[in-house]
């Protein structure tokens, strides 16, 4: 409808047109925000990886330090409950049941992609250092081996391994529909 066509409408018709337009805008905004926030709150992969039943809380990581990005965050235990992954809002999350820092296995640490949380892992390059500290005060040093973007269906990056690795991930892409993954290898003393 052109502006000249609007001039021929009655004030009641104009009000109706405005209300319908406003209603459509609010509906689209609501659906967009709902979709956006559901992705922001759920850093999950489409399936839960095989996890160990061994729970040595003293071996869990409590702090992650990434010198290159000046990241120094507390790490909180994160569990998977009915395919919903708990995510810390004030730090990073350790996937309870994944490997332990400094030992054989795949230690999985994840978090929101905000710049004050794990967002800066997107700038890591091969060879850069990541440190994990556990509750015993032991520090494990890892070196970045690879970075990649995967879909939430690519759960293989979270599976247990025989080698001692650290897997970091955060959301990335349009509406956070992908996962940015950093794989790092444990360094021997």
PLY file of the C-alpha trace (Angstrom):
ply
format ascii 1.0
element vertex 189
property float x
property float y
property float z
element edge 188
property int vertex1
property int vertex2
end_header
0.00 0.00 0.00
1.36 3.42 -0.92
1.22 6.60 1.12
-1.51 7.94 -1.13
-3.54 4.79 -0.45
-3.18 5.40 3.29
-4.72 8.84 2.91
-7.96 7.28 1.68
-8.33 5.02 4.76
-10.50 6.07 7.64
-8.88 6.72 11.00
-10.40 3.47 12.28
-8.83 1.51 9.38
-5.49 3.22 9.98
-5.62 2.32 13.68
-6.44 -1.29 12.79
-3.57 -1.45 10.31
-1.17 -0.02 12.90
-2.32 -2.50 15.56
-1.99 -5.47 13.20
1.50 -4.32 12.16
2.52 -3.79 15.78
1.15 -7.22 16.74
3.12 -8.92 13.95
6.28 -7.07 14.97
5.88 -8.08 18.64
5.20 -11.71 17.65
8.31 -11.86 15.45
10.42 -10.18 18.13
9.18 -12.60 20.79
9.90 -15.65 18.63
13.36 -14.32 17.73
14.27 -13.59 21.34
12.95 -16.95 22.54
15.06 -18.73 19.93
18.10 -16.60 20.74
17.91 -17.11 24.50
17.24 -20.83 24.22
20.51 -21.16 22.29
22.38 -18.83 24.66
21.32 -20.84 27.71
21.99 -24.27 26.27
25.57 -25.04 25.34
24.64 -28.67 24.82
25.64 -31.05 22.15
22.81 -33.10 20.68
23.80 -36.17 22.69
25.54 -36.76 25.97
28.95 -38.41 25.54
29.87 -41.58 27.40
30.90 -40.44 30.88
32.72 -42.21 33.66
31.04 -43.04 36.93
34.25 -42.26 38.80
33.84 -39.10 40.86
36.98 -37.83 42.58
35.88 -34.30 43.46
39.40 -33.35 44.59
40.63 -34.05 41.04
38.02 -31.81 39.38
39.33 -28.55 37.91
38.50 -25.44 39.93
40.32 -22.80 37.85
41.26 -22.28 34.21
44.02 -19.87 33.19
44.78 -18.93 29.59
47.75 -16.51 29.56
47.37 -15.49 25.88
43.83 -14.15 26.39
44.32 -13.09 30.02
41.53 -15.48 30.99
41.47 -16.54 34.65
38.16 -18.11 35.62
36.73 -20.31 38.32
35.49 -23.67 37.07
32.25 -25.09 38.44
30.98 -28.66 38.11
28.42 -29.01 35.33
26.15 -32.00 35.01
23.83 -33.22 32.29
20.26 -33.66 33.52
17.79 -35.03 30.96
19.91 -33.71 28.07
20.12 -30.24 29.64
23.69 -29.17 30.33
24.22 -27.03 33.42
26.25 -23.93 32.52
27.96 -21.59 35.00
27.20 -17.90 34.53
30.21 -16.67 36.54
32.94 -18.87 35.09
33.50 -22.06 33.13
31.87 -25.45 33.62
33.59 -28.83 33.98
31.63 -31.74 32.53
31.37 -34.04 35.54
32.25 -37.54 34.40
34.78 -36.42 31.80
38.52 -36.84 32.44
40.56 -35.36 35.26
43.29 -32.71 34.73
46.79 -34.16 34.53
45.55 -37.69 33.85
44.73 -39.79 30.80
41.35 -38.98 29.33
39.41 -36.09 27.82
38.81 -33.24 30.28
35.80 -31.25 28.99
35.43 -27.59 30.03
32.79 -25.38 28.47
31.17 -22.00 28.96
29.33 -19.04 27.49
31.02 -17.17 24.64
31.04 -13.80 26.38
34.40 -12.03 26.34
34.62 -12.09 30.14
34.05 -15.88 30.11
35.19 -18.42 27.46
34.56 -16.27 24.38
38.29 -15.49 23.98
39.11 -19.16 23.24
38.14 -18.26 19.67
41.47 -16.38 19.41
43.71 -19.25 20.52
46.21 -20.70 18.10
48.20 -23.91 17.98
50.92 -24.14 20.64
49.35 -21.73 23.12
49.13 -22.69 26.78
46.10 -23.47 28.93
46.41 -24.27 32.63
43.95 -26.13 34.83
44.17 -26.19 38.61
42.37 -28.81 40.66
41.10 -28.70 44.26
44.36 -30.22 45.49
46.24 -27.20 44.13
47.90 -29.24 41.36
48.44 -27.43 38.06
48.22 -29.18 34.68
49.52 -27.44 31.59
48.07 -28.10 28.14
49.17 -26.90 24.68
46.60 -26.16 21.98
46.77 -28.75 19.18
43.76 -27.74 17.10
40.72 -25.48 16.92
37.57 -26.08 14.91
33.91 -25.21 14.51
31.51 -28.16 14.72
27.78 -28.74 14.83
26.08 -29.83 18.06
25.75 -33.28 16.49
29.56 -33.75 16.45
29.77 -35.38 19.87
32.97 -37.27 19.05
35.00 -34.29 20.33
33.61 -34.98 23.81
34.18 -38.73 23.91
36.67 -40.26 26.36
40.21 -40.74 25.02
43.23 -42.79 25.96
45.49 -39.76 25.65
45.48 -36.87 28.12
43.67 -34.00 26.40
41.61 -30.97 27.28
38.58 -30.02 25.21
37.27 -26.48 25.60
34.15 -25.33 23.84
31.75 -22.45 23.58
28.95 -21.46 21.24
29.58 -19.65 17.98
27.84 -18.83 14.72
24.43 -17.37 13.94
22.22 -17.66 17.05
25.02 -19.76 18.60
24.01 -22.80 16.57
27.58 -24.13 16.30
30.31 -25.01 18.78
33.84 -23.58 18.77
36.16 -26.31 20.01
39.77 -26.14 21.24
41.70 -29.39 21.67
44.84 -29.22 23.84
47.40 -31.88 24.78
48.72 -32.36 28.32
52.37 -31.31 28.63
54.72 -33.50 30.63
56.72 -31.86 33.41
0 1
1 2
2 3
3 4
4 5
5 6
6 7
7 8
8 9
9 10
10 11
11 12
12 13
13 14
14 15
15 16
16 17
17 18
18 19
19 20
20 21
21 22
22 23
23 24
24 25
25 26
26 27
27 28
28 29
29 30
30 31
31 32
32 33
33 34
34 35
35 36
36 37
37 38
38 39
39 40
40 41
41 42
42 43
43 44
44 45
45 46
46 47
47 48
48 49
49 50
50 51
51 52
52 53
53 54
54 55
55 56
56 57
57 58
58 59
59 60
60 61
61 62
62 63
63 64
64 65
65 66
66 67
67 68
68 69
69 70
70 71
71 72
72 73
73 74
74 75
75 76
76 77
77 78
78 79
79 80
80 81
81 82
82 83
83 84
84 85
85 86
86 87
87 88
88 89
89 90
90 91
91 92
92 93
93 94
94 95
95 96
96 97
97 98
98 99
99 100
100 101
101 102
102 103
103 104
104 105
105 106
106 107
107 108
108 109
109 110
110 111
111 112
112 113
113 114
114 115
115 116
116 117
117 118
118 119
119 120
120 121
121 122
122 123
123 124
124 125
125 126
126 127
127 128
128 129
129 130
130 131
131 132
132 133
133 134
134 135
135 136
136 137
137 138
138 139
139 140
140 141
141 142
142 143
143 144
144 145
145 146
146 147
147 148
148 149
149 150
150 151
151 152
152 153
153 154
154 155
155 156
156 157
157 158
158 159
159 160
160 161
161 162
162 163
163 164
164 165
165 166
166 167
167 168
168 169
169 170
170 171
171 172
172 173
173 174
174 175
175 176
176 177
177 178
178 179
179 180
180 181
181 182
182 183
183 184
184 185
185 186
186 187
187 188
